[in-house]
């Protein structure tokens, strides 16, 4: 990329990726000027679910939000997460019923 001050080439000093944008800190090789560039865009239009291995469009329609992941989306698709969650709730209900029965006896 060209320096906005002198027009010579620059180098990347620091690069950070967050969700779908990349922020780069640049420095001119000649004059030493520094500036920040932000590149936004659709890096990958699709994402593969790590559980069912199906490819879905990268959007909140198919994936739940998860701020811990770099792209801001959960790694499992919504149908997989829904199946997991319903099974987990059923198992918990059965376990609590077993505990109540043992306490009543």
N, C-alpha and C positions, 0 to 999 in steps of 0.2 A: 504494500500500500504506500502511496506517496504521502510525504510530509505536507501538512497544510501550510507550514511556514516557508520552507525552501523548495519543496517539490521533489526532493530526493527520496530514495527508498528508506523504509523503516523496518524495525524488527519487533517481534512480539516479546514483551517483558513478562507478562502474566496473562493467563487465560483461565476463565472460570465459566463453568456450564451450570445453568439452572433452568429447569423445566425445558422450554423450547428455545431459550435464548443463550447466546454465548457472549460474554463480555471479555474484551481483550484490552490490555494496557499496552500501548505501543510507544516506541522511542525512535526518533530519527537518528540515523547513523552519522549524519554530517553535523547538524546543528544541535542535537541533543534534546530537542523539544519532545515533550511527552503529552499524550492524549489518550482518551478512552474511546473505543468503538464497541457498539453493541449490534450483534447480528441476530435478528429474530427470523423465524420462519419455520416451516414445517420440515424439520430434519428427517423424520421418518413418518410417513402418513399412517403406517400400520404398526401394531404391536402384537407379539405372540404371548398368549396366556401361558404361564409357567406350569399350570396344572393340567389343562386339557390339550395344550399345544396348538389350539386353533388361532388363526390370525384374524384380528378384529381391527377396525379403524381406531386410531389413537384418539379417543374422545371420552368425555364423561358419560356418554350414552352407554358405552360398553365397559368402562372401568370406573371404579370408585376413586375418589380423590384420596391421596395419601401423601402428606407433605414430607414424609421421611424419604421417599424415593426421589431420585434426581429429576425424573420427568413429571413428578407430581401426581402420578396415577398408581393405583394398586397393581401388583404383579398378576393377580388372578382376575379373570373377567367376572362380571356381575353374576352370570348364571352359576359359575363354579363356586363363588363366594356364598351365594344364596343356598346352594346344596349343602355346603360345609356348615353354614350357620344353623340351618334347620336340623341337621343331624346332631350338632353339638347341643342345641337346646333340648332335643328329645332325650339324649343321653343324660343330660343334667336333670331333667324332670324325673327320669327313671331312678337315678341315683338318690335324689331327694325323697322320692316315695319309699325307696328301700330303707332309708335312714329313719323316716317317720314310722314305718311299720316296726322296725326294730326297737325304737324308743317306746312305742305304745305297748309292746309285748312285755 
